[in-house]
């Protein structure tokens, strides 16, 4: 009887155990998924923290002077050509667009829509999915298990021959320094229409430079056609402002581009030179006009004729002084010399 009761208890326990595993398995799977997601996020944060470096500085929010400039970077120019080469990846060498494209495709950096007014907005509502970009510009891709894959030959890096770049020139009164900081970049695809007409510009998306900057230190760019060993990191390229680009817009109260208020190309070129000169003048004269170091600087800046006249006046004055000294000494010698000797008594 006891043995029978013991067997019945074992059966009840086994039944209870067999009834619970399904719920427990689901709970265990959910916990495992949450743990995996957390580990993935931690790994991402660790990689980002590893990529960060102390030389990356953000622009202070409260500055006494700032001017936002939008430039067109033509990759056909020698100064910017390093961002275009190589068109297709060679080993670990990538051009800027291929690198940005891969980072965005794998979810390392967000991209934001290019609006009709050309201004950048970095909000969650302005984020663009890479699948939307691929569909809009007819870029071939494969999708498997929710992941997008684009072959290197299908990345349109050869067509991206221009960038829109926003930089902020500002004066940091905290340490009394002038800086030019890149704020965002936008790759521009140049495509001909189906009828072989003029090339059209297709701005793809905006990328916040602070999101991209930690990754740029891992890629190099060639800086010379004569010396192929002369390279620098892409981060240094932008930090040191080695790029060249014409100004097409500045932040102004009317929100107009230069082309909208310049009637022709000559007026546009004149306005661009004017803005560049204003930036240079502000940088050079932050602390007022340059003080003269010593009297030699003032002498060197004199007009040669004025300098010659000054020398002649000085020589005339010195000759007069010498003549008066000689005359006074001659009159004293012509007079009788009288000496008084005290005699003893």
C-alpha positions in Angstrom: 0.0 0.0 0.0 2.8 2.4 0.9 4.5 1.5 -2.3 1.4 2.3 -4.3 1.0 5.6 -2.6 4.7 6.4 -3.3 4.2 5.6 -7.0 1.1 7.8 -7.2 3.0 10.7 -5.7 5.8 10.3 -8.2 3.3 10.3 -11.0 1.6 13.4 -9.8 5.0 15.2 -9.5 6.0 14.1 -13.0 2.7 15.3 -14.4 3.1 18.7 -12.8 6.6 18.9 -14.1 5.5 18.0 -17.6 2.7 20.5 -17.5 5.0 23.5 -16.8 7.9 23.3 -19.2 6.1 25.0 -22.1 5.5 28.2 -20.1 8.9 28.0 -18.6 10.5 27.5 -22.0 8.8 30.6 -23.4 9.8 32.6 -20.4 13.4 31.3 -20.7 13.5 32.2 -24.4 12.3 35.7 -23.7 14.9 36.2 -21.0 17.6 34.8 -23.4 16.5 37.2 -26.1 16.5 40.2 -23.8 19.9 39.2 -22.6 21.2 38.8 -26.2 19.8 42.3 -27.1 21.4 43.8 -24.0 24.7 42.2 -24.9 24.5 43.4 -28.4 23.8 47.0 -27.2 26.7 46.8 -24.8 29.0 45.5 -27.5 27.8 48.4 -29.7 28.5 50.9 -27.0 31.9 49.3 -26.3 32.8 49.6 -29.9 31.7 53.2 -30.1 33.5 54.0 -26.9 36.6 52.3 -28.3 36.4 54.3 -31.5 36.0 57.6 -29.6 39.2 59.7 -29.1 40.0 62.7 -27.0 40.7 65.1 -29.8 37.0 65.1 -31.0 35.5 68.3 -29.6 32.0 69.5 -29.9 31.1 73.1 -30.7 29.8 74.9 -27.5 26.2 75.8 -27.6 26.7 79.3 -26.2 29.2 81.2 -28.3 29.5 84.9 -28.8 30.0 84.7 -32.6 29.1 82.0 -35.1 28.5 81.8 -38.8 27.1 78.8 -40.6 28.3 78.1 -44.1 27.1 75.6 -46.7 29.7 74.5 -49.3 29.7 72.4 -52.5 32.7 69.9 -52.5 33.5 69.0 -56.1 35.4 65.7 -56.0 36.9 66.5 -59.4 39.2 69.1 -57.7 42.6 67.8 -56.5 42.0 69.0 -53.0 38.9 66.8 -52.7 39.8 63.9 -55.0 41.0 61.7 -52.2 37.4 61.4 -51.0 36.5 59.8 -54.4 39.3 57.2 -54.7 39.0 54.2 -54.9 35.7 54.0 -56.6 35.3 50.3 -55.7 36.8 49.0 -52.4 40.4 47.7 -52.7 41.1 45.4 -49.7 40.4 47.7 -46.7 40.5 51.0 -48.7 37.2 52.6 -49.2 36.2 56.0 -50.5 34.0 58.2 -48.3 30.6 57.4 -49.8 31.2 53.6 -49.7 32.2 53.9 -46.1 29.2 56.0 -45.1 26.9 53.8 -47.2 28.1 50.6 -45.4 27.9 52.2 -42.0 24.3 53.3 -42.6 23.3 50.0 -44.2 24.5 48.0 -41.1 22.8 50.4 -38.7 25.9 52.0 -37.2 24.9 55.6 -38.1 21.4 57.1 -38.8 20.7 59.1 -42.0 18.3 61.9 -42.3 16.1 63.1 -45.2 17.2 65.9 -47.6 14.3 68.4 -47.6 13.3 70.6 -50.4 14.6 73.7 -48.7 18.0 72.1 -48.3 18.1 72.5 -44.6 19.0 69.6 -42.3 16.8 68.4 -39.5 18.2 65.8 -37.0 15.1 64.5 -35.4 13.6 61.0 -35.1 10.8 61.9 -37.5 13.4 63.0 -40.1 15.3 59.7 -40.1 15.2 57.7 -43.3 15.4 53.9 -43.6 18.1 52.7 -46.0 15.6 50.5 -47.7 13.7 53.6 -48.7 16.9 55.1 -50.1 17.7 52.0 -52.1 14.2 51.9 -53.6 14.0 55.6 -54.4 17.3 55.6 -56.3 17.0 52.1 -57.9 20.0 50.6 -56.1 20.0 46.8 -56.4 19.9 44.9 -53.1 19.0 41.6 -51.5 17.0 41.1 -48.4 17.5 38.0 -46.2 16.2 37.5 -42.7 15.3 41.2 -42.4 18.9 42.2 -43.3 19.8 44.2 -46.4 22.8 43.3 -48.5 24.3 45.4 -51.4 27.2 44.1 -53.4 30.2 46.5 -53.7 29.7 46.7 -57.5 26.1 47.9 -56.9 27.0 50.7 -54.6 26.8 53.9 -56.7 30.0 55.5 -55.4 31.2 56.3 -58.9 28.1 58.6 -59.3 28.6 60.5 -56.1 30.9 63.2 -57.3 29.9 66.0 -55.0 29.1 66.6 -51.3 27.1 69.3 -49.6 28.9 70.2 -46.4 27.8 72.5 -43.5 30.5 74.1 -41.4 30.3 76.5 -38.5 32.9 79.1 -38.1 32.8 80.3 -34.5 34.7 82.1 -31.8 35.0 80.2 -28.5 35.3 82.9 -25.8 35.9 80.3 -23.1 39.5 79.8 -24.4 39.7 82.7 -26.9 40.1 80.6 -30.0 38.6 80.5 -33.5 37.4 77.2 -35.1 35.8 75.8 -38.2 33.8 72.7 -37.4 32.1 70.5 -39.8 28.5 69.9 -38.7 27.0 67.6 -41.4 27.6 66.2 -44.9 25.3 65.2 -47.7 26.4 62.9 -50.6 25.1 64.1 -54.0 24.7 61.7 -56.8 25.2 63.0 -60.3 23.2 61.2 -62.9 22.3 61.7 -66.6 18.8 61.3 -67.7 17.7 58.6 -70.1 18.0 60.9 -73.1 21.6 61.9 -72.5 20.8 65.4 -71.3 22.4 67.5 -68.6 23.6 65.8 -65.5 21.1 66.2 -62.6 22.0 66.4 -58.9 20.3 64.0 -56.5 21.1 64.8 -52.8 20.7 61.4 -51.1 20.6 62.1 -47.3 22.2 64.2 -44.5 24.6 62.6 -42.1 25.4 64.2 -38.7 29.1 64.6 -38.6 29.3 63.9 -34.8 27.8 60.4 -35.6 30.3 59.8 -38.4 33.4 61.3 -36.8 34.4 58.3 -34.5 34.6 56.0 -37.6 36.5 58.4 -39.8 39.8 57.9 -37.9 39.9 54.3 -39.2 40.0 55.3 -42.9 42.8 57.2 -44.7 42.7 59.5 -47.6 45.4 60.3 -50.1 46.6 63.9 -50.0 49.1 64.2 -52.9 49.3 63.1 -56.5 53.1 63.2 -56.4 53.7 61.3 -53.2 51.3 58.3 -52.8 52.6 57.7 -49.3 51.3 61.1 -48.2 48.0 60.1 -46.4 46.0 61.2 -43.4 42.9 59.9 -41.7 39.5 61.2 -43.0 38.9 62.6 -39.6 42.0 64.8 -39.8 41.1 65.8 -43.3 37.9 67.4 -42.1 39.2 68.6 -38.8 42.1 70.4 -40.4 39.8 71.8 -43.2 41.8 70.3 -46.1 38.7 70.3 -48.3 37.8 73.1 -50.7 34.3 74.1 -51.7 32.4 77.0 -53.1 29.9 78.6 -50.7 26.3 78.2 -52.0 24.4 79.2 -48.9 24.7 80.9 -45.5 22.3 81.0 -42.7 20.4 84.3 -43.0 17.2 85.8 -41.8 15.6 85.5 -45.2 16.6 81.9 -45.6 17.8 82.4 -49.2 20.7 80.8 -51.0 23.3 82.9 -52.8 21.8 82.0 -56.2 18.5 83.4 -55.1 19.7 86.9 -54.4 22.6 87.1 -56.9 21.3 88.0 -60.3 24.1 86.4 -62.4 27.2 84.2 -62.1 29.6 87.2 -61.7 27.6 88.5 -58.8 27.6 85.1 -57.3 31.3 84.7 -57.5 31.8 88.2 -56.1 29.5 87.4 -53.1 31.4 84.1 -52.5 34.7 86.0 -52.4 33.2 88.6 -50.1 32.0 86.0 -47.5 35.4 84.3 -47.6 37.1 87.6 -47.0 34.8 88.4 -44.1 35.6 85.1 -42.4 39.3 85.6 -42.9 39.2 89.2 -41.6 37.3 88.1 -38.5 39.8 85.3 -37.8 42.8 87.6 -38.2 41.4 90.5 -36.3 39.6 88.8 -33.4 41.7 90.8 -30.9 41.7 94.0 -32.9 44.3 95.2 -35.4 47.6 93.5 -35.1 49.9 95.5 -32.8 53.2 96.7 -34.1 56.0 94.7 -32.5 58.6 97.5 -32.1 59.8 100.7 -33.7 61.5 98.7 -36.6 58.1 97.6 -37.9 56.9 101.2 -38.1 60.1 102.2 -39.9 59.8 99.4 -42.4 56.3 100.4 -43.3 57.2 104.0 -44.1 57.1 105.3 -47.6 60.7 105.4 -49.1 60.4 109.1 -49.9 59.2 109.9 -46.4 61.9 107.7 -44.9 64.6 109.6 -47.0 63.1 113.0 -45.9 63.2 111.9 -42.2 66.8 110.9 -42.6 67.8 114.2 -44.1 66.0 116.1 -41.3 67.8 114.1 -38.7 71.2 114.6 -40.4 70.5 118.4 -40.6 69.7 118.5 -36.9 72.8 116.6 -36.0 75.0 118.9 -38.1 73.5 122.0 -36.4 74.2 120.5 -33.0 77.8 119.7 -33.9 78.3 123.3 -35.3 77.0 124.9 -32.1 79.4 122.8 -30.0 82.4 123.7 -32.1 81.5 127.5 -32.0 81.1 127.5 -28.3 84.4 125.7 -27.8 86.2 128.2 -30.1 84.9 131.3 -28.2 86.0 129.9 -25.0 89.5 129.2 -26.3 89.9 132.8 -27.8 89.4 134.4 -24.4 92.4 135.1 -22.0 93.1 132.3 -19.7 93.2 133.5 -16.1 94.4 131.4 -13.2 94.4 132.4 -9.5 97.0 130.9 -7.3 96.8 131.3 -3.6 100.0 132.6 -2.2 101.4 131.9 1.2 102.3 134.8 3.5 
